[in-house]
Amino acid sequence: MGKKGVPEWMNSSLWSSNPSPEPDDRVSRYSPKPASASPATTAGAGGVEDPIAAPVPEPPPNIKEEESPTSTLSEARDEESPPRLSSEDISRQSQLLMELSRKVINMRELRRLASQGIPDGAGVRPTVWKLLLGYLPGDRASWAAELAKKRAQYKHFKEELLVNPSEITWRLGKAKCENDDFEDKGMLPRSEITHGEHPLSLGKTSIWNQYFQDTEIIEQIDRDVKRTHPDMHFFSGDSSFASSNQDAMRRILIIFAKLNPGIRYVQGMNEVLAPLIYVFRSDPDEENAASAEADTFFCFVELLSGFRDNFCQQLDNSVVGIRSTITKLSQLLKEHDEELWRHLEVTTKVNPQFYAFRWITLLLTQEFNFADSLHIWDTLLSDPEGPQETLLRICCAMLILIRRRLLAGDFTSNLKLLQHYPPTNISHLLYVADKLRSRGVFNI
């Protein structure tokens, strides 16, 4: 071992790196910051490390945005430049298409291929993600029936959960009038309005009381949805296309909050939802694109089922809460690179919660550009063990890739660097994360 506490495989020249241009000036959101950490917001980060090319494919190209907002999905596709695929990407795309054409999908092979990154184009990613998230069964023959059932169920959710209480009262009055065999406007007489149906009722079963409680959450959802990826015409702008996507996100989050009262809505869920609705809404199959909202909802529920404890405030201090998850990341770093762990947490006292909270809860959606986030998610969703273990390995690899800068830094510069992670080769990052798995150390 060349360095104390550092595995031999990390002493390879593979980990040498040269400075690259200044990092993106992204805003650090959803990350807890102590009062003493405020200088980090103005301190310079200096040069940024960019690993040399690893023996793995190049990362997918950045998504090129349109010059002006688009009004329809077809126009958006027409204005996008076709992705440049390497020969290896083309080969992997062909293999994925071959797997998707089978009567019964070989999920093990599909996971292996998808974990290397799903090439853009050909509408492969939407179908693969639905399979990886368990939304689609492995048997192709049952896809149509399963999709029809789920989409009808989501339509029912919208009809039942997105109704104003006055509409419910009107429906009750109309039903009563029909039962009493006389015509009316569908309004209940004042004397027949029950306590639970009265707007001033504070009862737990009151539909109006629940409506007013939901209003605060709905307003928070609305604010968050409006500021989701403001630099992308898909999510932001004055176009009807962007507005329809925002409306779909808003409905998904409201329905999720109402169906999951133990979690409700937590700020940041909109960022986790964004990649899903983008991928499914961009499906070249028009029928699938038109039903993207329903498909996104169920895949969002499935994805959060593996991370729901991180969003539950009551579990923050439990063995399954977010603090426990951050502790696992700290332990993973210590086992793989004790020198770096000691410098960060003992010498410079950079608590991993200051940066890892956002990394973990938002599934790295805020640390990289959107196209790179999709590549990372290809790997996250492909892990048969579940996405959380892979997520922690990727977070650990992020620290290892900039270890030289971190070892030379103090509290202020390191916190700044970790809260504004520098641009990096995503394929290289995933290569390092996979190395951590192959070492068989992740037994924590």
FENPE-V936082 format. One line per field, one symbol per residue. burial: 1 if it has 9 or more other C-alpha atoms within 8 Angstrom, else 0. A space follows every 10 residues. Layout:
# FENPE-V936082
burial=???
This chain:
# FENPE-V936082
burial=0000011100 1001100100 0110000000 1000001101 0010100111 1101000011 0000010011 1010110001 0000100011 0110111010 0000100001 1111101111 0011110111 1111111111 0010011001 1001101100 0110100111 1111101100 0000011100 0010011100 1000011111 1000001101 1101110101 0010111011 1110110111 1111111100 0011101111 1111111111 1010000110 1111111111 1110011111 1100111001 1111110111 1111011111 1111110111 0111111111 1111100111 1111110111 1110011101 1111111101 1110111010 1111111011 1101111111 1111011000 1000
